[in-house]
Amino acid sequence: MKRYMNVALLYAVLAMVGGVFYREFTKFLGFTGKTTLSVVHTHYFLMGMVFFLLLLVLEKSFSFTRPKTGRVVAVYHIGLNLTCAMLVIRGVLQALETPMSSGMDASVSGIAGIGHILLGVSMVLLLVQLRRAVMSDAGGES
């Protein structure tokens, strides 16, 4: 449980850093258009901090963590950070108004897509583990 709390705190800090970077970087450049930098802040707050705070509460209530949980959580971290890294890369290129080739654009989208897939798969696996713990606590009742 301590690990979930520490990770939630880390993602809260990353969210704030992402928000400050977005604001200051675009202000420094005088950029007023839309950029994906604006969503790094919310991704880290919701998918990072809030998600791990929810895991903390669920772990306290149901003790669902198993030996495989660490690997699933590691995949979640990779997915979230890969997604946010691609949001930052695309956002910086947008703010700098750097033209991207179609191949570069597809690469950034593809890597972000892999991050989203890893997030989705790991969420489902964590929900399956949680369901098992809940069902065993309930004596197999539905």
C-alpha positions as CSV (number, residue, x, y, z in Angstrom):
1,M,0.0,0.0,0.0
2,K,2.9,2.3,0.7
3,R,4.1,1.8,-2.8
4,Y,0.7,2.9,-4.3
5,M,0.8,6.1,-2.1
6,N,4.4,6.9,-3.2
7,V,3.5,6.4,-6.8
8,A,0.4,8.6,-6.5
9,L,2.6,11.3,-5.0
10,L,5.2,10.9,-7.8
11,Y,2.5,11.3,-10.5
12,A,1.0,14.3,-8.7
13,V,4.4,16.0,-9.0
14,L,4.8,14.9,-12.7
15,A,1.3,16.4,-13.3
16,M,2.3,19.7,-11.8
17,V,5.6,19.8,-13.7
18,G,3.7,19.0,-16.9
19,G,1.2,21.8,-16.3
20,V,3.9,24.3,-15.5
21,F,6.0,23.3,-18.5
22,Y,3.0,23.7,-20.8
23,R,2.2,27.1,-19.5
24,E,5.7,28.5,-19.4
25,F,6.9,26.9,-22.7
26,T,4.0,28.1,-24.7
27,K,4.2,31.6,-23.0
28,F,7.9,31.8,-23.7
29,L,7.3,31.0,-27.4
30,G,4.2,33.3,-27.6
31,F,2.3,30.2,-28.9
32,T,-1.5,30.6,-28.5
33,G,-2.7,27.6,-30.6
34,K,-3.8,24.2,-29.5
35,T,-1.1,21.7,-28.4
36,T,-1.2,18.3,-26.8
37,L,1.0,19.7,-24.0
38,S,-2.2,20.9,-22.4
39,V,-3.3,17.3,-21.7
40,V,-0.1,16.0,-20.1
41,H,-1.2,17.6,-16.8
42,T,-4.6,15.9,-16.8
43,H,-3.3,12.5,-17.9
44,Y,-0.8,12.4,-15.1
45,F,-3.3,13.6,-12.5
46,L,-6.1,11.2,-13.5
47,M,-4.3,8.2,-15.0
48,G,-1.4,8.5,-12.5
49,M,-2.3,10.1,-9.1
50,V,-6.1,9.3,-9.0
51,F,-5.6,5.8,-10.4
52,F,-3.0,4.9,-7.8
53,L,-5.0,6.5,-5.0
54,L,-8.0,4.3,-6.1
55,L,-5.7,1.2,-6.1
56,L,-4.6,2.2,-2.5
57,V,-8.2,2.3,-1.3
58,L,-9.1,-1.0,-3.1
59,E,-6.0,-2.7,-1.7
60,K,-7.0,-1.6,1.8
61,S,-10.5,-2.9,1.3
62,F,-9.9,-6.1,-0.6
63,S,-6.2,-7.0,-0.4
64,F,-6.2,-7.9,-4.1
65,T,-2.4,-7.6,-4.7
66,R,-0.9,-10.9,-5.8
67,P,2.6,-11.8,-7.0
68,K,1.7,-11.0,-10.6
69,T,0.3,-7.6,-9.7
70,G,3.8,-6.0,-9.7
71,R,4.3,-7.0,-13.4
72,V,0.9,-5.7,-14.3
73,V,1.5,-2.4,-12.5
74,A,4.9,-2.1,-14.3
75,V,3.1,-2.4,-17.6
76,Y,0.7,0.3,-16.5
77,H,3.6,2.6,-15.7
78,I,5.2,1.9,-19.1
79,G,2.0,2.6,-20.9
80,L,1.2,5.8,-19.0
81,N,4.7,7.2,-19.4
82,L,5.0,6.2,-23.0
83,T,1.7,7.9,-23.7
84,C,2.7,11.1,-21.9
85,A,6.1,11.2,-23.5
86,M,4.5,11.1,-26.9
87,L,2.1,13.9,-25.8
88,V,5.1,16.0,-24.8
89,I,7.0,15.3,-28.0
90,R,4.0,16.1,-30.2
91,G,3.1,19.1,-28.1
92,V,6.6,20.6,-28.3
93,L,6.7,20.1,-32.0
94,Q,3.3,21.8,-32.3
95,A,4.4,24.7,-30.1
96,L,7.6,25.1,-32.1
97,E,5.5,24.9,-35.3
98,T,7.8,22.2,-36.6
99,P,6.5,20.5,-39.7
100,M,6.3,16.8,-39.4
101,S,6.5,14.3,-42.2
102,S,3.7,11.8,-42.5
103,G,6.1,9.1,-41.3
104,M,7.1,11.1,-38.2
105,D,3.4,11.9,-37.5
106,A,2.5,8.2,-37.8
107,S,5.4,7.2,-35.6
108,V,4.4,9.5,-32.8
109,S,0.8,8.4,-33.1
110,G,1.7,4.7,-33.2
111,I,3.9,4.9,-30.1
112,A,1.2,6.8,-28.2
113,G,-1.2,4.1,-29.4
114,I,1.1,1.4,-28.0
115,G,1.1,3.3,-24.7
116,H,-2.7,3.4,-24.7
117,I,-2.9,-0.4,-25.4
118,L,-0.6,-1.1,-22.5
119,L,-2.7,1.0,-20.3
120,G,-5.9,-0.7,-21.4
121,V,-4.6,-4.2,-21.0
122,S,-3.0,-3.6,-17.6
123,M,-6.3,-2.0,-16.4
124,V,-8.3,-5.0,-17.4
125,L,-5.8,-7.4,-15.8
126,L,-5.9,-5.4,-12.6
127,L,-9.7,-5.4,-12.7
128,V,-9.7,-9.2,-13.1
129,Q,-7.4,-9.5,-10.0
130,L,-9.7,-7.2,-8.1
131,R,-12.8,-9.2,-9.2
132,R,-11.2,-12.4,-7.9
133,A,-10.4,-10.9,-4.6
134,V,-13.9,-9.4,-4.2
135,M,-15.5,-12.7,-5.2
136,S,-13.4,-14.7,-2.7
137,D,-14.3,-12.2,0.0
138,A,-17.9,-12.6,-0.8
139,G,-17.7,-16.4,-0.7
140,G,-18.2,-16.7,-4.5
141,E,-21.6,-14.9,-4.4
142,S,-22.5,-12.8,-7.4
